[in-house]
Amino acid sequence: MICTVRIASPLRSYTAGAATLTARGSTLAEVLGSVEQCCPGIRFRMIDEQDRIRPHLRLFVNSSEARDLSAKVADDSLPLHAIHTMTDDEVIDHLVQVKGIGRWTSQMFLMFRLGRLDVLPELDLGIQNAIHRAYRLRTRPTPKQVKKLGAKWSPHCTVACWYLWRSLENGDGQLGAQ
C-alpha cells in the first residue's frame, strides 16, 4: 500500500525540506522503514531505542488533532498574529493548551520556525543522549540535569543543540576509538 506521510517542520531537515513523502507499507513499521530508506536518520527522531513511537510524535487519523489547533487560532486563544512579540515561555504557555502540542513540540517550533536562539529542549532524547556521550556520564541525564548543564550555553542554547544533535551522527566523534 502506498501512503502519504506528512513531515513535521522540525523533521524536514531530514527530508530536504519536503513537507510530505510517499511511503510504502501495510503496517506502521513498514511505512517508517520506507521513510527511513529515503531519509536516513529520521527514524531515530521518530522511534526510541525500544522501537516505540516517541511521545512527541503525533499520528493523525482523519485529522482529529488538527481541529483543536484551528479552533484555538480561530477564537484567538492562540494569537498567532502576536507570536513574534511573545517571550519563549509565553509562546510555550499558549501552544501547550492545544491538544496534541506539548512542551517539546513548542520548543521545536521556537527553534525551527521562529528562529529563537536560546531554547533548550530538555525533554529531547537526542539532546539527552548527546550530553550523555559528550560529558561521558554514566547514565542519560534527566531533563532537570539537562537544564542545569545547558544553563551555561545561554543565550545560545539552540546553537549548542544543533551541535549536540549533529554529534550523534558522528559516530564516536572526537572521542576516538574506545
N, C-alpha and C positions, 0 to 999 in steps of 0.2 A: 504494500500500500504506500502511496506517495502522499506526503502531507506537507503543509507549510508550517514552519517554526518561526515564531516571532521572537526576535532577539532584543532583550532589554538594552537600553542605551549604554549602561556601564560595561556590557559584554561585547559591544560592537567593535572594539579594538581587535578582537579575535576574528572578526568576520569581514575585515577590511571595510568597515562602516556599513555593511549590509544590515538592513532592518529585518529582513526575512530570509530564510533559507528553505530550500526544498530538500526534504529528507525522505528516506525510505525506511519502512519498518511496520510490523504489525503489533509490536509491543513498545512500551516506553523505552526499554533498554536498547532495542534495535534502532529506534529513532535517534536516541542520544549517541549511539555508536556511529550512526551515519553522519550526524552533525560533527562529531569529533574527527571523522575521517577528512572532512573538507575544511575543518577549522581546528587544527591541533592546539591543544591547551585549554580549550573552552570547557571540556568535561570536568576538569579539576575545579572550576568555578561553580559547576552545577551539581556535582556528586561528591560526597565526602569519602573518606578512606574506607568506610564500611559499605560503600555503594548505596548509600541512602541519599535521597534528594535533599539538598541543603535547605534549611528552614527559610532562607530568604527568597528562594526560587518560588515563583507563583505559576501555577498551572491554571489556565482559564478554560472553562467549559461553557460554551455559549456566552462568553464574555461577562460572566456573572460578577467578577470582582471589579471590573471596569466601571460598573454602574455607580458605585459609591463615589468614586473619584469624580465622575462627571456631575453628579448631583451636588457635591460639595463646591465644585467650581461654579456651577450654575447659581447656587444660592449665596455665593460669595463667602462661605465659611472657610474656603481656601482661596484667599485673594491672590491669584496668580499675577495680577497686574502690579502688585506691590512687592513681589517676592525678592526682587533685586535690592530692595532697600532694607530688607529684614536681616537681622543677625542670623548666624548659623543656628543657634538654639531656637530662635523664633520660627525659622523655616522647618526645623525638625518637629517642633511642637505642633505646627499646623499639619504637616504631612502625616504624622503618625495617627491622626484622627481618622484617616481614610482607611477603610477596611482593606487589608492586604498590603499596606505600606507600613513598614516598621522602621526602627532606628537605622539599621544597615542600609536599607533602600534609600532613606532620606540622606544619609551620608554620601552614598554613591551619586545621588542627584546633585548634591552640593559640589562634589569634586568634579564630576564629569560633564554636567550640564551648566552649572552656574560658574564653574571655574574657580571655586574658593580654594585658597592655598593653605589653609590652616585647619584641615579636617583630619581627624584620626579615627578611622573605623575600628574601634577596639573589639568589636564582635566578629570581625572578618577572620575566618580561619586561615586564609592565606597570610595575612599580616601576623597572626599568632605563630604560624609555622615558620615564617621568615625570621621573626625575632628569636624564636626558639633556636634556630640554626645559627643566626648571626651572633647571638650573645652566648652560644654554647650552653644553654640552660638544660637542666636535667629533664624538665617536663615543659610542655607547651604552656606559655603564660596565660593567666586568666585575663579577662577584659580589664579588671582593675590594675593588674600588673602592666598591661599594655599602656594604659593611660599614664601610669607613673613613669615608665620608661620613655614614652613619647612626649612627655611634657617638655623635655629639653629640646625637642625639634621645633617647637613653636617659634616663630609664626610660619614655618614651612613644613608642617606635618604631611600635607598632601604630597609634596615632592619626596619626602622620606618614604612614604608609602609606595610611590611609583618604583623607587629603587628596591624596596623590600620585595614587592611583587616580582620584579624582574630577577631578583636573586634566586627565586625559586625555579626559574627557567635555566639557571646557570649551573646545574649540577652541583658540584662541591664548591663552585665559585672560587673565591680567594683562599679558601681553607686548604686546598690541595688534596691530595690522596690521603686517606686515613687508614 
